């Protein structure tokens, strides 16, 4: 498979991307990470970018994620909010687990919010749906639709085989 090539291809699997823990608040619009590719105090930031940025991008599709390399003496994360404000988060000399934990408390959604959103997502009661598990079992139960062909035969002009036989 072509997606299983390169450095640590596990990062591109759907199972790994779904395992991400950080769901950013809806107010966050841009998430930028500044770090260097050298230096011991940037090690946690490099690991965070390598292992966790793909998960953050997958879990937060409406957030723009930007990384800046070799532009700063100390690593930091800057979050831009929809009201124009910014938040600067220092990640100097932290490992990637500490960074994730700090981000989840500062700009991440709370557990109660995540549970409420999950409950709303699984409850998809649309009156237009029909079938097993819905309010209406068959399309014939919807007002204005034709009755089931098993109960009332469909008119011959609406059947395909009679329609094509009449042309010949």
C-alpha positions as CSV (number, residue, x, y, z in Angstrom):
1,X,0.0,0.0,0.0
2,X,1.4,3.4,-0.9
3,X,0.3,5.1,2.3
4,X,2.3,2.7,4.4
5,X,5.6,4.1,3.2
6,X,7.8,6.7,4.9
7,X,8.7,7.5,8.4
8,X,6.3,6.0,11.0
9,X,3.4,5.2,8.6
10,X,1.2,4.3,11.6
11,X,0.4,8.0,11.8
12,X,-1.6,7.8,8.6
13,X,-3.9,5.0,9.7
14,X,-7.5,5.8,10.5
15,X,-7.3,4.0,13.8
16,X,-4.4,6.1,14.9
17,X,-6.0,9.4,13.8
18,X,-9.2,8.6,15.7
19,X,-7.3,7.9,18.9
20,X,-6.4,11.6,19.2
21,X,-7.3,13.0,22.6
22,X,-7.4,16.8,21.9
23,X,-10.6,18.3,20.6
24,X,-10.2,22.1,20.5
25,X,-12.9,24.5,21.5
26,X,-15.1,25.9,18.7
27,X,-13.7,29.4,19.3
28,X,-10.2,28.3,18.2
29,X,-9.7,29.1,14.5
30,X,-5.9,28.9,14.0
31,X,-3.4,26.7,15.9
32,X,0.3,27.4,15.3
33,X,3.3,25.6,16.7
34,X,6.8,27.2,16.7
35,X,9.8,25.0,17.3
36,X,13.3,24.2,16.1
37,X,14.6,21.0,14.6
38,X,17.6,21.1,16.9
39,X,18.2,21.6,20.6
40,X,17.2,19.5,23.7
41,X,14.5,21.8,25.0
42,X,12.7,21.5,21.6
43,X,12.6,17.7,21.8
44,X,9.0,17.6,23.2
45,X,7.8,20.0,20.6
46,X,9.3,18.0,17.8
47,X,7.7,14.8,19.1
48,X,4.4,16.6,19.6
49,X,4.5,17.9,16.0
50,X,5.5,14.5,14.6
51,X,3.0,12.3,16.6
52,X,0.1,14.5,17.6
53,X,-0.4,17.2,14.9
54,X,-2.0,14.7,12.4
55,X,-4.5,13.7,15.1
56,X,-5.3,17.3,15.9
57,X,-5.8,18.0,12.2
58,X,-8.1,15.0,11.8
59,X,-10.1,15.7,15.0
60,X,-10.5,19.4,14.3
61,X,-11.2,19.8,10.6
62,X,-12.3,23.5,10.9
63,X,-9.1,24.6,12.6
64,X,-6.1,25.7,10.5
65,X,-3.0,24.1,11.9
66,X,0.3,25.8,11.1
67,X,3.9,24.8,12.1
68,X,6.9,27.1,12.0
69,X,10.3,25.5,12.1
70,X,13.6,27.2,13.1
71,X,12.2,30.6,13.6
72,X,12.2,30.9,17.4
73,X,14.7,30.4,20.3
74,X,12.1,28.7,22.5
75,X,9.2,26.5,21.4
76,X,5.6,27.8,21.9
77,X,2.1,27.3,20.7
78,X,-0.1,30.2,19.7
79,X,-3.9,29.9,19.4
80,X,-5.9,32.5,17.5
81,X,-9.6,32.8,18.5
82,X,-12.6,33.9,16.4
83,X,-12.9,37.2,18.3
84,X,-9.3,38.2,17.3
85,X,-7.6,37.4,20.6
86,X,-4.5,35.2,20.9
87,X,-3.2,32.8,23.5
88,X,0.4,32.0,23.8
89,X,1.3,28.7,25.4
90,X,4.9,27.9,26.4
91,X,6.1,24.3,25.7
92,X,9.8,24.8,26.5
93,X,11.4,21.6,27.9
94,X,8.0,19.7,28.1
95,X,7.5,16.2,26.7
96,X,4.6,15.6,24.3
97,X,2.3,14.0,27.0
98,X,2.7,17.1,29.2
99,X,2.0,19.3,26.1
100,X,-1.2,17.4,25.3
101,X,-2.4,17.4,28.9
102,X,-1.8,21.2,29.2
103,X,-3.5,21.9,25.9
104,X,-6.5,19.8,26.8
105,X,-7.1,21.8,30.0
106,X,-6.5,25.2,28.4
107,X,-7.9,25.1,24.9
108,X,-9.5,21.6,24.8
109,X,-13.2,20.8,25.2
110,X,-14.3,19.5,28.6
111,X,-15.4,15.9,29.1
112,X,-19.0,17.0,29.7
113,X,-19.0,18.9,26.4
114,X,-17.5,15.9,24.5
115,X,-20.1,13.5,26.0
116,X,-23.0,15.9,25.1
117,X,-21.7,16.2,21.5
118,X,-21.4,12.5,21.2
119,X,-24.9,12.0,22.4
120,X,-26.2,14.5,19.9
121,X,-24.2,12.9,17.1
122,X,-25.6,9.5,17.7
123,X,-29.2,10.7,18.0
124,X,-30.1,11.4,14.3
125,X,-33.9,11.3,14.3
126,X,-35.0,12.6,11.0
127,X,-38.7,12.2,10.1
128,X,-37.7,11.8,6.4
129,X,-35.8,8.5,7.2
130,X,-37.5,5.2,6.9
131,X,-36.5,1.6,7.4
132,X,-35.5,-0.6,10.4
133,X,-35.0,1.5,13.5
134,X,-36.8,4.6,12.2
135,X,-40.3,5.9,12.9
136,X,-41.7,4.7,9.5
137,X,-40.9,1.2,8.3
138,X,-41.7,1.7,4.6
139,X,-41.9,4.7,2.2
140,X,-45.6,3.8,1.7
141,X,-46.3,5.0,5.2
142,X,-45.3,8.5,4.2
143,X,-48.3,10.6,3.1
144,X,-48.4,11.3,-0.6
145,X,-46.4,8.2,-1.6
146,X,-47.6,5.2,-3.5
147,X,-48.8,2.3,-1.5
148,X,-46.7,-0.9,-1.3
149,X,-46.7,-3.0,-4.5
150,X,-47.5,-6.0,-2.4
151,X,-50.8,-4.5,-1.2
152,X,-51.9,-2.5,-4.2
153,X,-50.4,-3.3,-7.7
154,X,-48.5,-0.5,-9.4
155,X,-50.2,0.9,-12.5
156,X,-48.8,-0.7,-15.7
157,X,-47.7,2.6,-17.2
158,X,-45.4,3.1,-14.2
159,X,-43.7,-0.3,-14.6
160,X,-40.5,-0.5,-16.8
161,X,-41.2,-3.7,-18.6
162,X,-44.7,-2.6,-19.8
163,X,-43.4,0.8,-20.7
164,X,-40.8,-0.6,-23.1
165,X,-43.2,-3.2,-24.5
166,X,-45.7,-0.5,-25.5
167,X,-43.1,1.4,-27.5
168,X,-42.4,-1.6,-29.8
